[in-house]
Amino acid sequence: MLEEADVRRKLKRAYQMLLFQRYKAPGVKGWELKRVLGKDYVKMIPILREDLEKMGLDLKIISERGENIDESSIEDLDKARFFIIFKEPPTQTEIEASGFRIDDLACLAASLAYIITHKGKSPRKDVEQLLKEKFPQWKVDLNLDRFIQKGYLLQDKDDILYIGWRTRAEIDQKTLLSLLLASPTSINQDMK
Amino acid sequence: MSEEKIKLSKKDRNEWLSLLLRIIDLCKAIERKGDPFEVDVKKSLETLKKYLPHWKFLDELLLDVEALNQLSLIVKLQGEWVKHRASSLYIDPLMVELKIRALAIEQLIEIFIKSWHPIVNIQQIFPSRLKKAMDYWNQLPPLKERFRKDEVIEVSPGVLSLSDLLALKILSEEEFFEKIHNLRIELESKHDGFDYWDFITRDSFEETVIRAYLTSFLISEGYARLKIDPIEERMILIPHKVGIKSAMPRSIAISLDYEGWVKALEAKKNVGRG
């Protein structure tokens, strides 16, 4: 009984840490969770997931190199970052409350799809060229800078854009590309 | 082996060096954008191997190392390219680009939303933090006080009177009168007077300044008189037993600075030696 109470207390603390943004970026490092949950914190991850699922949420783990990882490697987990994400995509109302304008999201979708298919990196001017077809230059600049600031994209000193940590945490890249290719376009419709 | 023994002409050497530079430039261009398989790594490595024994200077060897480094990066890119092609994420970029261009904005948004799982996080202010913030606010001085510049008022040179020196505690009243008394005795020891500069000049500049100040006080109070000899350009300080104030007092400004003191000290020492 006491042991169960202790586990619940530790889990409560872990949820607080996961939800509360303490630094610039949300989420916590594995070693921080270890401090709260104890050495066997990896064993508690399924319990965390189960609890979160009941609320329509999920636990996402991103490695130090920015890749999705599972619970198998403890060493990688210590350095990995843990986030709580929506289990299902957000509703229209939730999107409206997210602070993103709908055309900003279109910019983000196009940028990410383009960069992902170019092996995860592309010169900024190429992405700008693509976005400029549908948005004015000032909006393209503003949005790209905003995506970089939020962590969806990364930019190096040579103005090369990469996929950022937030994209790896929030976007199902495979689904994005599959849906993109499967969606009917006006070209297809014209051909019909 | 015979090839290695060939002595390179300056022209050949320059041509070979420019070939190295071309390999480096090509690799850098591919690294930025392009197909890494456009570089013939095997052929480039063979070229580097062939030229290596002929390089003599450090710059040439450094260029060779740079070319080798760039080629290794190309091999890395080729590895990534193969890995990406083999992954489930590989889709022809051109096809995706065409799709992006052809899709309506609303369609793009719909696709994005279906693959989006936003991070959930709370940004909350706790009461304890709020209290600290209030304390900080309360003790923070207003902006106009924090950025107030220190004002400096320019004051023109003036004269320090005895009362000023006493107020500034540079001298005490007792000390001052004792010094005046001693100076008077010293001055009266020679009836025909002293050369002014000989009288005030001492081994330290500070002491000289004090004696100049005290002497001016003696003159003002009538215990001494300054006789100016314009021909010899000398000023003689003549003592008075009692204070005799002149009916027509005159003011004479005598400048005393560090350089003047040094000169006066040297002149005094020279007279002493003579």
Interface residues (C-beta under 8 A of the other chain):
Chain A: L19 F20 Q21 P26 G27 L57 D58 K60 F83 I84 I85 F86 K87 E88 P89 P90 E94 I95 S98 I102 D103 L105 A106 L108 A109 A110 L112 A113 Y114 I116 T117 H118 K119 G120 P123 D126 L130 E133 K134 D158 I160 R166 A169 E170 I171 D172 Q173 K174 T175 L176 L177 L179 L180 L181 S183 T185 S186 I187
Chain B: R32 K33 E80 W81 H84 S88 L89 I91 D92 P93 M95 V96 E97 L98 K99 I100 R101 A102 L103 A104 I105 Q107 L108 I109 E110 I111 F112 I113 K114 S115 W116 H117 P118 I119 V120 N121 I122 Q123 Q124
